[in-house]
Amino acid sequence: MTALPVALSCGEPAGVGPELALKAWAALRDRLPFFLIGDAGHLPGDAPHVRITDPADAASAMARGLPVLHRDFGPPVTPGVAQAAHAQGVIDAIAEGVALVQSGQARALCTAPIHKQALAEGAGFAYPGHTEYLAALAGVERVVMMLASPALRVVPVTIHLSLAEVPAALTPELLEQTLRITRAGLIQRFSLSSPRLAVAGLNPHAGEGGRMGREEITLIAPVLDRLRGEGFDITGPLSADTMFHPAARARYDVAIAMYHDQALIPIKTLDFDRGVNVTLGLPFLRTSPDHGTAFDIAGKGLANPASLIAALEMAGEATG
């Protein structure tokens, strides 16, 4: 069992995070130490847990119950109903997780899903989401979101934008930064000495020689050519509709997509339950399950823990 534990921030207490943490503990108790940062009182029923005061105690506590670095959030939780009183505790748990990883007391940070509206209304949370808050805590200007599963790793260059906004947002600078951060992250965190990057085009058939758009010619290809000259192993721009069948996936380590759905549709089709959100470009490793708070099923014992288990496993296995 790995000696240094993974820190798991609690996320939204009224969501599926508490029950998923317990299910993950049951699955990983014999092979991966981790601890939950949050209010132990928000765990369901007579959940087996051990309150710890030091992350170093997580490994020995795993045999007895879910290790919890207990923090009092105030009122009890009502599954499916976010409370303003819990918002600051959720934010503080994330910040504490970052501090513990940066101080060497935890191996990596795994974050359970948050509810951004609840945090904004309850504590004035001004960030679009986890990723931006983590970047601010780390003092990093630019990070990259990678979705990963055993079947596929994929990175969207632009994320939460309408399709109409993507062409203007897709600049040579943004594409180059994304490629550099992705390659460095795969080398540092995933022990790939020379990652193979496959880059999609923006347009159907990668523009088909300019007949369906010229972004591949004027924007994407020049960036790829320049980075190839530096020794990057890059193919593309490729037609996105032929990048994700098994033979194509065998030829690269990560696919770089130009927009959100171009990236997320293939990975969610191939492995919906085990997708992991990985933030590259931080000075520490952060993973997260690729799903939300699921208020509609919270507290009912129906939530599938596969993505959280995969996120904790990836945090425990990655290097750096």
Phi, psi and omega in degrees: 000132179302132184289314183278123186279164172267136175272132178242110176283144194292332186070198181290117184296334182275357178268202184275357183308310182301315182289326178292325177300319179292319178295323178293320177301315181299325182280330189248002190302332183265357187220347180214110178284135172210165179221148179267133173259111182171194182268116180299334179291348180271355177286147184289140171049223179266048184300132178291115180211160180229121177283127179241158178247351182220129178306333180297341181273356185297317184300315181287334181282338186304327182293336185260334181171178179294119178291130182233122170275092193289132173227130185283115179266357180097240188298154174295162184268146171244110183306133178088354183232104179290144180240136179301328183295340182270347191300313182295324177298321179296315180296316181295327179295321177296312181298322179293321177300317177299315181298321181291323177291316182292334178272359178085012180269347177223150184286320184198170179246128171246134185244126173285158187297141175254166174246103190298322180296319179297321179290322179293317182286327184270335185217014178066029180299118190260005184263147178298334181182189179308310190302313182293324178293318179296320178298319179294317178298325182273352182071034182248134182279322188227126175233170183232138176266121175242131172260129187225143173212172177301337184269336190194143164244136181215144181233123172272133179287313171252151189241267189268071177231152171292156179302326181295334182272343188299311184303321180288327181284336184278095181251160175303322181295316180295316180298315181296316178301317181298316181294318180294315181294320180297311180299314180297321179294320179292326177290313186284317188264335187238012171057035174262113187290328179217080185300140177264117183254128175248123188250125178281155169280170177276322189261164175305139180056030182051039177086344181047057176069021179100353181284339180240023181131150186245004181300326178297322183281314188273334187243304190286307185302317179299323178294316181296318180298318180296317181287328174300323178296339177269358179104005177292140174267095186230136169244149179129178002289136185251155174289120187297334184284353177241018185265347194240009172281163189305316183294323178292318182296333180291345185265000180214164179261336178207142174258134178255117181255158185273339181209170191308299187290331177299330179270314191277332178299311181296318183288325179285336174285319183286323187205071187300319189277338187247015178291140181236135175270120180242131177263115178262147179104352174277159177280013176210167180270131174233129175235163179202148173296149184267060175203174183260200186283339177051055180305329184295335180243004183300136178080002183259358180074015184264346188294137179275122183275002189303317183291320178294319177300315179297322180293319177293318179298316179296321177296325181282335185264334184292159183254171175084000000 
